[in-house]
Amino acid sequence: MDFMAFNIKQYLLNKPEAIEDFPFGPEVAVYKVRGKMFALMSSENQTADAKNRETRINLKCDPIEAEQLRMVFDAVIPGYHMNKKHWNTVIINGSIPDGEVKRMIDNSYKLVVKGLGKTVANLLLAMEKDR
């Protein structure tokens, strides 16, 4: 795992009640809150050289914002193996500023948390503000 991927993993796991799971095998990490996925991260070999791996992260997104992000960033594409209306795949290659990647992660987490019910959502979002 490269340094950028490691930092993203730590950022994902720092979300309140976030857990990492590997339901699809060791190459694909799924990040969940209360059993609901908010991110999926994988590394793909682009060449025979194992050092040249491309990290990709699938993130939930508002459909209108998802389209806008795809128009602005070449490294944001419709969600791979996901509902392409609600999920984007972000290719972590240095072309998107770290702050923007974090913002996309934050939005994905918030969208999923809001679907957990008002009481749980308020609790988790309050916990996140305290971090």
C-alpha positions as protocol buffer text, in pm:
chain_id: "A"
residue {
  index: 1
  type: MET
  ca { x: 0 y: 0 z: 0 }
}
residue {
  index: 2
  type: ASP
  ca { x: 145 y: 335 z: -100 }
}
residue {
  index: 3
  type: PHE
  ca { x: 161 y: 639 z: 126 }
}
residue {
  index: 4
  type: MET
  ca { x: -143 y: 811 z: -29 }
}
residue {
  index: 5
  type: ALA
  ca { x: -353 y: 495 z: 6 }
}
residue {
  index: 6
  type: PHE
  ca { x: -236 y: 453 z: 366 }
}
residue {
  index: 7
  type: ASN
  ca { x: -337 y: 811 z: 450 }
}
residue {
  index: 8
  type: ILE
  ca { x: -678 y: 764 z: 288 }
}
residue {
  index: 9
  type: LYS
  ca { x: -729 y: 440 z: 480 }
}
residue {
  index: 10
  type: GLN
  ca { x: -649 y: 616 z: 808 }
}
residue {
  index: 11
  type: TYR
  ca { x: -883 y: 903 z: 719 }
}
residue {
  index: 12
  type: LEU
  ca { x: -1166 y: 657 z: 643 }
}
residue {
  index: 13
  type: LEU
  ca { x: -1111 y: 463 z: 965 }
}
residue {
  index: 14
  type: ASN
  ca { x: -1108 y: 784 z: 1169 }
}
residue {
  index: 15
  type: LYS
  ca { x: -1477 y: 837 z: 1091 }
}
residue {
  index: 16
  type: PRO
  ca { x: -1703 y: 757 z: 1390 }
}
residue {
  index: 17
  type: GLU
  ca { x: -1786 y: 385 z: 1404 }
}
residue {
  index: 18
  type: ALA
  ca { x: -1613 y: 318 z: 1071 }
}
residue {
  index: 19
  type: ILE
  ca { x: -1487 y: -35 z: 1016 }
}
residue {
  index: 20
  type: GLU
  ca { x: -1282 y: -201 z: 743 }
}
residue {
  index: 21
  type: ASP
  ca { x: -1404 y: -527 z: 592 }
}
residue {
  index: 22
  type: PHE
  ca { x: -1287 y: -753 z: 308 }
}
residue {
  index: 23
  type: PRO
  ca { x: -1600 y: -928 z: 177 }
}
residue {
  index: 24
  type: PHE
  ca { x: -1463 y: -942 z: -180 }
}
residue {
  index: 25
  type: GLY
  ca { x: -1114 y: -1071 z: -94 }
}
residue {
  index: 26
  type: PRO
  ca { x: -789 y: -914 z: 26 }
}
residue {
  index: 27
  type: GLU
  ca { x: -748 y: -671 z: -265 }
}
residue {
  index: 28
  type: VAL
  ca { x: -1067 y: -474 z: -196 }
}
residue {
  index: 29
  type: ALA
  ca { x: -1127 y: -296 z: 134 }
}
residue {
  index: 30
  type: VAL
  ca { x: -1483 y: -195 z: 216 }
}
residue {
  index: 31
  type: TYR
  ca { x: -1544 y: 79 z: 472 }
}
residue {
  index: 32
  type: LYS
  ca { x: -1876 y: 70 z: 656 }
}
residue {
  index: 33
  type: VAL
  ca { x: -2062 y: 255 z: 925 }
}
residue {
  index: 34
  type: ARG
  ca { x: -2326 y: 54 z: 1109 }
}
residue {
  index: 35
  type: GLY
  ca { x: -2319 y: -208 z: 835 }
}
residue {
  index: 36
  type: LYS
  ca { x: -2362 y: 37 z: 545 }
}
residue {
  index: 37
  type: MET
  ca { x: -2083 y: 92 z: 293 }
}
residue {
  index: 38
  type: PHE
  ca { x: -1956 y: 446 z: 245 }
}
residue {
  index: 39
  type: ALA
  ca { x: -1630 y: 368 z: 63 }
}
residue {
  index: 40
  type: LEU
  ca { x: -1457 y: 88 z: -122 }
}
residue {
  index: 41
  type: MET
  ca { x: -1083 y: 102 z: -195 }
}
residue {
  index: 42
  type: SER
  ca { x: -874 y: -117 z: -422 }
}
residue {
  index: 43
  type: SER
  ca { x: -536 y: -120 z: -591 }
}
residue {
  index: 44
  type: GLU
  ca { x: -503 y: -239 z: -947 }
}
residue {
  index: 45
  type: ASN
  ca { x: -190 y: -350 z: -1126 }
}
residue {
  index: 46
  type: GLN
  ca { x: -146 y: -134 z: -1433 }
}
residue {
  index: 47
  type: THR
  ca { x: 168 y: -318 z: -1544 }
}
residue {
  index: 48
  type: ALA
  ca { x: 349 y: -640 z: -1464 }
}
residue {
  index: 49
  type: ASP
  ca { x: 547 y: -440 z: -1206 }
}
residue {
  index: 50
  type: ALA
  ca { x: 368 y: -479 z: -870 }
}
residue {
  index: 51
  type: LYS
  ca { x: 503 y: -139 z: -760 }
}
residue {
  index: 52
  type: ASN
  ca { x: 290 y: 37 z: -1021 }
}
residue {
  index: 53
  type: ARG
  ca { x: -48 y: 1 z: -856 }
}
residue {
  index: 54
  type: GLU
  ca { x: -325 y: 249 z: -903 }
}
residue {
  index: 55
  type: THR
  ca { x: -542 y: 312 z: -599 }
}
residue {
  index: 56
  type: ARG
  ca { x: -911 y: 366 z: -666 }
}
residue {
  index: 57
  type: ILE
  ca { x: -1180 y: 456 z: -419 }
}
residue {
  index: 58
  type: ASN
  ca { x: -1555 y: 434 z: -475 }
}
residue {
  index: 59
  type: LEU
  ca { x: -1752 y: 701 z: -291 }
}
residue {
  index: 60
  type: LYS
  ca { x: -2123 y: 771 z: -263 }
}
residue {
  index: 61
  type: CYS
  ca { x: -2225 y: 1108 z: -401 }
}
residue {
  index: 62
  type: ASP
  ca { x: -2528 y: 1326 z: -468 }
}
residue {
  index: 63
  type: PRO
  ca { x: -2621 y: 1255 z: -834 }
}
residue {
  index: 64
  type: ILE
  ca { x: -2587 y: 1617 z: -949 }
}
residue {
  index: 65
  type: GLU
  ca { x: -2253 y: 1662 z: -773 }
}
residue {
  index: 66
  type: ALA
  ca { x: -2135 y: 1325 z: -909 }
}
residue {
  index: 67
  type: GLU
  ca { x: -2180 y: 1452 z: -1265 }
}
residue {
  index: 68
  type: GLN
  ca { x: -2011 y: 1784 z: -1185 }
}
residue {
  index: 69
  type: LEU
  ca { x: -1707 y: 1611 z: -1033 }
}
residue {
  index: 70
  type: ARG
  ca { x: -1674 y: 1390 z: -1342 }
}
residue {
  index: 71
  type: MET
  ca { x: -1669 y: 1701 z: -1563 }
}
residue {
  index: 72
  type: VAL
  ca { x: -1409 y: 1879 z: -1349 }
}
residue {
  index: 73
  type: PHE
  ca { x: -1168 y: 1593 z: -1274 }
}
residue {
  index: 74
  type: ASP
  ca { x: -1046 y: 1336 z: -1529 }
}
residue {
  index: 75
  type: ALA
  ca { x: -968 y: 1107 z: -1234 }
}
residue {
  index: 76
  type: VAL
  ca { x: -1335 y: 1091 z: -1129 }
}
residue {
  index: 77
  type: ILE
  ca { x: -1538 y: 839 z: -1328 }
}
residue {
  index: 78
  type: PRO
  ca { x: -1874 y: 665 z: -1284 }
}
residue {
  index: 79
  type: GLY
  ca { x: -1862 y: 415 z: -997 }
}
residue {
  index: 80
  type: TYR
  ca { x: -1702 y: 86 z: -1100 }
}
residue {
  index: 81
  type: HIS
  ca { x: -1943 y: -203 z: -1027 }
}
residue {
  index: 82
  type: MET
  ca { x: -2172 y: 44 z: -849 }
}
residue {
  index: 83
  type: ASN
  ca { x: -2488 y: 242 z: -919 }
}
residue {
  index: 84
  type: LYS
  ca { x: -2331 y: 499 z: -1149 }
}
residue {
  index: 85
  type: LYS
  ca { x: -2591 y: 763 z: -1061 }
}
residue {
  index: 86
  type: HIS
  ca { x: -2498 y: 761 z: -690 }
}
residue {
  index: 87
  type: TRP
  ca { x: -2134 y: 646 z: -684 }
}
residue {
  index: 88
  type: ASN
  ca { x: -1808 y: 777 z: -830 }
}
residue {
  index: 89
  type: THR
  ca { x: -1474 y: 604 z: -862 }
}
residue {
  index: 90
  type: VAL
  ca { x: -1186 y: 836 z: -774 }
}
residue {
  index: 91
  type: ILE
  ca { x: -847 y: 743 z: -917 }
}
residue {
  index: 92
  type: ILE
  ca { x: -581 y: 842 z: -665 }
}
residue {
  index: 93
  type: ASN
  ca { x: -298 y: 958 z: -890 }
}
residue {
  index: 94
  type: GLY
  ca { x: -214 y: 1300 z: -746 }
}
residue {
  index: 95
  type: SER
  ca { x: -429 y: 1495 z: -992 }
}
residue {
  index: 96
  type: ILE
  ca { x: -698 y: 1575 z: -734 }
}
residue {
  index: 97
  type: PRO
  ca { x: -595 y: 1788 z: -432 }
}
residue {
  index: 98
  type: ASP
  ca { x: -593 y: 1599 z: -101 }
}
residue {
  index: 99
  type: GLY
  ca { x: -849 y: 1839 z: 45 }
}
residue {
  index: 100
  type: GLU
  ca { x: -1092 y: 1763 z: -236 }
}
residue {
  index: 101
  type: VAL
  ca { x: -1051 y: 1387 z: -187 }
}
residue {
  index: 102
  type: LYS
  ca { x: -1120 y: 1434 z: 186 }
}
residue {
  index: 103
  type: ARG
  ca { x: -1428 y: 1644 z: 105 }
}
residue {
  index: 104
  type: MET
  ca { x: -1559 y: 1367 z: -121 }
}
residue {
  index: 105
  type: ILE
  ca { x: -1499 y: 1111 z: 157 }
}
residue {
  index: 106
  type: ASP
  ca { x: -1675 y: 1335 z: 410 }
}
residue {
  index: 107
  type: ASN
  ca { x: -1976 y: 1374 z: 181 }
}
residue {
  index: 108
  type: SER
  ca { x: -1998 y: 999 z: 118 }
}
residue {
  index: 109
  type: TYR
  ca { x: -1988 y: 927 z: 491 }
}
residue {
  index: 110
  type: LYS
  ca { x: -2255 y: 1192 z: 562 }
}
residue {
  index: 111
  type: LEU
  ca { x: -2487 y: 1062 z: 290 }
}
residue {
  index: 112
  type: VAL
  ca { x: -2471 y: 709 z: 432 }
}
residue {
  index: 113
  type: VAL
  ca { x: -2505 y: 824 z: 794 }
}
residue {
  index: 114
  type: LYS
  ca { x: -2813 y: 1032 z: 709 }
}
residue {
  index: 115
  type: GLY
  ca { x: -2977 y: 714 z: 581 }
}
residue {
  index: 116
  type: LEU
  ca { x: -2939 y: 548 z: 923 }
}
residue {
  index: 117
  type: GLY
  ca { x: -3220 y: 747 z: 1084 }
}
residue {
  index: 118
  type: LYS
  ca { x: -3229 y: 1086 z: 1248 }
}
residue {
  index: 119
  type: THR
  ca { x: -3121 y: 981 z: 1600 }
}
residue {
  index: 120
  type: VAL
  ca { x: -2823 y: 775 z: 1483 }
}
residue {
  index: 121
  type: ALA
  ca { x: -2726 y: 1033 z: 1222 }
}
residue {
  index: 122
  type: ASN
  ca { x: -2728 y: 1316 z: 1475 }
}
residue {
  index: 123
  type: LEU
  ca { x: -2515 y: 1110 z: 1715 }
}
residue {
  index: 124
  type: LEU
  ca { x: -2254 y: 1011 z: 1455 }
}
residue {
  index: 125
  type: LEU
  ca { x: -2233 y: 1356 z: 1298 }
}
residue {
  index: 126
  type: ALA
  ca { x: -2188 y: 1512 z: 1644 }
}
residue {
  index: 127
  type: MET
  ca { x: -1910 y: 1262 z: 1716 }
}
residue {
  index: 128
  type: GLU
  ca { x: -1742 y: 1357 z: 1389 }
}
residue {
  index: 129
  type: LYS
  ca { x: -1752 y: 1728 z: 1474 }
}
residue {
  index: 130
  type: ASP
  ca { x: -1574 y: 1653 z: 1802 }
}
residue {
  index: 131
  type: ARG
  ca { x: -1278 y: 1489 z: 1623 }
}
